[in-house]
Amino acid sequence: MEREHVVVLFQLPKQHVVSIAQDIDMAAVQTLDWTTEGQVLSAAQKQFYEKNGYIVINNVVPQYELDRWRHRFQEICERKGVRPEFTVMKDIAIAKSEFKSGEKAITKLQDFNEDPVLFDYCKYPAVVDVVRDLIGTPKCNLMSMHTMLINKPPDSGKLTSRHPMHQDLQYFPFRPAEHICCAWTAMEWVHRGNGCLVVVPGTHKGDLLPHEYPKWENGVNKAYFGIQNYDASMPRIHVEMQPGDTVFFHPLLIHGSGTNRTDGFRKAISCHYANGDACHYVNVEGTTQEMASREIIDIAKRRFKKRGIDVDAIELDFADIWRVRSKPVNGNRANL
Ligand SMILES: O=C(O)CCC(=O)C(=O)O
């Protein structure tokens, strides 16, 4: 029996996948203009992003919205309104501790595009306006590709709350990279003590580097890959932020986060956006992205199984998984 394709199952058209080596027709892709003012960003702010690969904007999201999303996350931790497509992740040290459930057990919630409360973050106008200034045009079809609410737990002493230095593009089978941007909003005061983000400015101008699981003594969380032979002497910045402040960053920017040495959780909500008019899926077989793609396919298979989908009866390829996970933010599903 011929296997059904996963996108057909989700009533999505099969997408066009190009080879990673074969250049996307850049003439058809609108080039980004760093010289003029955007809708909300000044030319100087856009140029800061272009040079450094990130920019922090203060007070993007008000406290009452953060409270709404925190409340929804806490409900999910109490197993209320858990949607089948959610990916709920636990810290490796906590999973082995007495905290088997509840907010203390969950380190990350992913794939909340279909959750009406949490998806409000991805649509939040003050966030979307900045993203459009960085990767698109005022009218472009923006896609929410990857969503996360990160609940970095107090470290158990095993240093597993760290996130190794990495580039997010390793996970993504779509390009061009400059039309992808992450928005990461602090849900509380984030500082060195509770493991704020750490970025290496300017590294978005380099290549996608090979990644691997770091050889940490007490293990490492699922799919937390770090850059192989990472050069820790590169000058880095600890991005300390107040609640509602948002850092926007390029998918090639090298970043990670430190240990949470406090007794509280360090929460942040984030969305990776892609300009759906400019980006296309690419085939990552035979590239350094293969390992990350295998892990993500694996996680997706387990999700589909939980939803009663017979994964042996369907074709599951990496780009299709992203097509199923992604959602238009404001307009149509163009290329993605
Ligand atoms: O929020 C953090 O600690 C880091 C998140 C991150 O870099 C990621 O999930 O790719």
The ligand as an SDF file (V2000), in Angstrom:
LIG
                    3D

 10  9  0  0  0  0  0  0  0  0999 V2000
   15.6700   30.4670   26.6770 O   0  0  0  0  0  0  0  0  0  0  0  0
   16.7640   29.9080   26.6970 C   0  0  0  0  0  0  0  0  0  0  0  0
   17.3170   29.6290   27.7390 O   0  0  0  0  0  0  0  0  0  0  0  0
   17.4810   29.5450   25.4200 C   0  0  0  0  0  0  0  0  0  0  0  0
   16.5210   29.1760   24.3720 C   0  0  0  0  0  0  0  0  0  0  0  0
   17.1710   28.8220   23.0920 C   0  0  0  0  0  0  0  0  0  0  0  0
   18.1820   29.3440   22.7280 O   0  0  0  0  0  0  0  0  0  0  0  0
   16.5560   27.8170   22.2530 C   0  0  0  0  0  0  0  0  0  0  0  0
   15.6290   27.1360   22.7030 O   0  0  0  0  0  0  0  0  0  0  0  0
   17.0220   27.6690   21.1010 O   0  0  0  0  0  0  0  0  0  0  0  0
  1  2  2  0
  2  3  1  0
  2  4  1  0
  4  5  1  0
  5  6  1  0
  6  7  2  0
  6  8  1  0
  8  9  2  0
  8 10  1  0
M  END
$$$$
